[in-house]
Amino acid sequence: MVAGGAGFVGAHLCQRLVHDGHEVICIDNFQTGRMCNIVHLLDDENFTCVSHDIVDPLPDLGQVDEIYNLACAASPKKYQVDPIHTFKTNVFGALNLLELALQHDATILQSSTSEVYGDPEITPQAETYRGNVNTMGPRSCYDEGKRAVETLFYDFHHARGAKTRVARIFNTYGPGMCPQDGRVISNFVTQALSGVPVTVYGDGSQTRSFCFVSDLVEGLMALMACEDAPVQAYNLGNPGEFTVREVAQHIIETLGSKSEVAYLDLPVDDPRQRCPDISRAKADLNWAPKVSLADGLRMTVPYFAGQLQRPAARLLVAE
């Protein structure tokens, strides 16, 4: 089962699992997940899509052996639309999936986030760093929701014997992202392709690390498959660190765009630096990303260009 399987990362994971011969149940409420991400899988006999919100009691979907929980909007623009539901998705949704995992003796993997480190005071961020998170701010519903879920996974393992995995995912990009996602890569590429100003928040000196989606999927599957993995969090991301300003200029130059950089006010609680220490994943999972930012962008730009050329979808209403 892949909860959030119609989302950006979830859809790539579903495709990889089906390709490898697994029977996959995708469960998604389509709040941010998109049917276009999985439509090519619908005719595959090993793929089932269920429209359902994991905040609500789960339907009986038969035996499951592995559960990937990727459900929850990850873009601030998206998760701040309904922050209470965002927090519920993290906590109530995880509770429902953890109970399901115990019922079926399934291994369950939680997609946590680098946002548990908040606005970090150290770099790179290792899993032992406890973070610098604001509990009362516009990003708190997501950041604190993910931190609460990590606690649930820890306690379900130690108190009830659940087979749990926790991945702290850093910025991920690639084909399949929503063009209106609102995050760095999707914003910069679509703006540069359209020739409009590329919007950088603050002075652009804040840093980010960008992991191509195929690398992340490999990391998630490696963590799920690692039977000897200690019950602890694993950073999954690309340790290559760039300033946001550098990324903006690189994309403009690569695309030969006429766009200029426009500087806007920095959002509340926006992290100043983000870079993963992946030593733990290298040692325990034998995993490290392979795709550079330059190569990843070369594979991503054509997708966004195609999205911008698509005609607006028509809404048909049956009478």
N, C-alpha and C positions, 0 to 999 in steps of 0.2 A: 504494500500500500504506500502510495505517495500522497500525503496530504499537502494541498497546494500544488498539485501536479500540473495544473494548467498555467501556472506562473512561469516566469522567465527561466529560473533555474530548475524548477520542478519539471517543466516540459522537456528540457534537455536530459534530465535524469530519467524520466519515463522512456524517452526514445532509446537511451543507451541500455536500459534494463530490458526492454522488449527486444532490442537487437541482439542481446546476449541470451535470449531464450527464456526469460522469466515471464510469468503471468503477472500482469501489473494492474492494480486497481488505482485509478486516479480519483481522488476526492477533492472537490473544490467548490467554493460558493460563488466563484466568478465575480467577486468584488473587485479584484485586480487581476485575477487570472483571465486568460483570453482563449476562446475556442480556437482561434486561428493558430495558436501554438501547438495544438494537439490534433487538429482535424485530420492530418495525414495518418494518425494512428487509429482512428475510429473503426476502420475496416479490418484491423488486425485481430485475429481471434484471441490473442494473448493480452489484449488491452480492453479494459472496461473503464468508462468514465461515469462517475456518480456526482450529481450536483447536490451538495450538502454543505452546511456550515458546521464545522467541528465544535463550535460552541454548544450546539444542541446535541442531545443523545445520539449516538451513532447507530445507523441501521445495521442489520445483520448482513454482513458481506461474505460470510464463510470464513474458512481458515486463512489466516495470514501468518507468514513466517518472519517477515521483516517489515518494519514501519519506518518510513522517513517522514519526519514532520517538518515540512517547509511552508506550512500555512502561516501567513501573516504578511501584510503589506510591508515592504522593506524601505520604500522611499518616503522620506519625511512628508513630501507633498501628498502622498496617498494615505499614510497612516494617521496623519493629523486631521483628516476629514472627519473621522469618528474615533477619537482617542479612547473612549470607553470601550468600544467594540474591539479596538486594537489590543487593549489590555486583556479583555475577556478571551480573545482568540489565543493569546499567549498562554494564559493561565488555565482557563476552563477547557480550552481545546486540548492542551497538553494533558490535563487530568483525564479527559475522556480517552485519549490515545494511550496513555500509560495503563489505564484499566484494561483496555483492549489487549495491550501487549501481555499483561499478566494472564488474562483469560486464555490466550493462545500460546503462551510461552514463546512469544516472538521477541526478537531483538528490536529495539527502538532507538532511532537516532534523532536527536533534536538539532535543528539548525539554529544555533545561537548566533551571536554577532559580535563584531569588534566594538559595537556600540556599548557593550558592557564595560569597556574601559573609559567611557565618557570622553572628557577632554583630558587626555593623559598627561601626566607630569614627567613621564619617562618615554624614551624611544630607543630601540624598538620595544613593542609591548610583548612581554612573555606572559604565559598563562598564569604565572604566579602573581602578577600585578593585579591588585584588587580594584583599581579604577578610581576615577574621579567624576562621579555621576551626580547630576542635579536631580533630586527626587521630585522637585516641583517646578516643572518647566514644560515647554511645548514638545520636547523630545522624550519626556519621562515615560509616557505611556508605552513606548517601544523599548527604550533602554531598560527601564525597571521591570517591564513585563518579561523581557528575556532573562534578566538576572533572577527573577522569581522562578522561571521555568528551570533554570539550572539547579536551583535548590530543590525543586520537586524531583528532578531526575536523580539527584544525589540521594534524597531521602527514600524514593521508591526503590532504589537499588539496595541501600543499606537496611531499610526497615522491612521491605517486602520481597527482596530478591529479584527485582526487575533487571533484565539485561539491557543496560542503557549505554548510549554513546552521546557525546556532546561535541559539536563542531562549532567553533567561533569563526564565522565567515567574514572575510574582509571584502572590500568593494569588488564586485564581480561585473563583468560586461561581456557583450558578444551579441551575435544575431539572436533575434527573438525578444530583445528588450522593447518595451513600449516606448515609442518616440516621445511620448509626453510623460515619461517616467519622472523627470525632474531632477535627475542626478547628473553628475559631472559629464560622463562620456556621452550619454544620450543627449543632454543639453548642448554640449559643445559641437558634436558632430552634426546634429540637425540644424543648429544655428549657422554653422560654417557652410553647410551645403546650401542653405537658403540665402546666404549672403547678408544676413542680419547680424547685429552686434552679438558677440559671444560674451555672455554675462558671467563675470567672475565676482564672487562675493568677497568683501574685504579687499585687501591689497594683493591677494593671490599667493601669499607666502605660506599659507597653510599647506601641509603635505598630505598626500594620499598614496595608497598602493593599489594597483589594479590587477585583478586576476582574471584571465580569460576563462570563459565558462567551461570549456572542456577540461581544463586543469582542475577546476573546482569539483566537477562531477567525478573525476578520477579520485580526488581526495575523499569525497563523501563515501564512495564505494569501498575504498581501501579501509576507511575507519569502520564501516559496517562489517567488513569481512574479517577484521582483526580480532580473533577470539581472545587473544592474550592482552588486548589493550587495557591498561589500567582504567579504572572508573575516574576519569578526569577530563577536563576540557582540552581540545586540540585546536590551535590556530590553523586555519586553512586560508591562505592568501599568498600573494606574490610579494616578497620582501623588497622588490624594486620600488624605491620611494621617489616621488616627484612632487614639486610644488604645483598647485593648481594653475598658476600662471604659466609654468612651463608646458603643461598639458594643453592649455588653450592655444599657445603659440605653435606648438608642434602640430596640432590638428589643422589650424589655419594654414600653415605652411605646406603640410602634406597634401591638403586638398586644393592648394592654389586659390584659396578663397579670398574674396575682397573684404571679408568681415574684419572689423576691428574689435578690440577688447573693450567692454564697458564694465566699469567697476560699480558694484552695488553694495549696500550696507550688509555687513556680516550678520547672518541669522543668529538668534539667541542659542547659546550652548553649542555652536558649531565647533567641532574639534579642531585644534590647531595642528595636530600631527596624527598620522595614522600609518603605522608600519608594523607588520607582524614579525615576531620571532618564531620561526617554524622549526626550530631545532627538535622539538618534541615529535612533530609529525615526521620529520626526516628519520629520526631514530626508531620510532615505534611502528610507523606505517610504511617506511621506505618511500615516502612521497615528497615530491617537490614540484613546483610548476615548471613547465617547459616553454611556454609561449611568452615571448617578450611583448611589451606594450606596442612596439612598432608593428610586429607581425600580427598581433591581435587586432589592432585597428585596421590593418589591411583586409582582414577577414570580416570585419564588422561594418565598415563604411558602405560596401555595396548593399548590404541589407537595409540600412537606413535610407540610402538613396532610392531603393525600390519602394520603401514605405511612403516616402514623400511624393512619389509619382502615382500612388494608388488613388483612384477617385474616392470621394467620401461615400461611405456605406449608406444605403437608403434603408430607412426603417419602414417595414411593411406592416400595416395593422389590419388584422382580419376583422371583418364586420360580422 
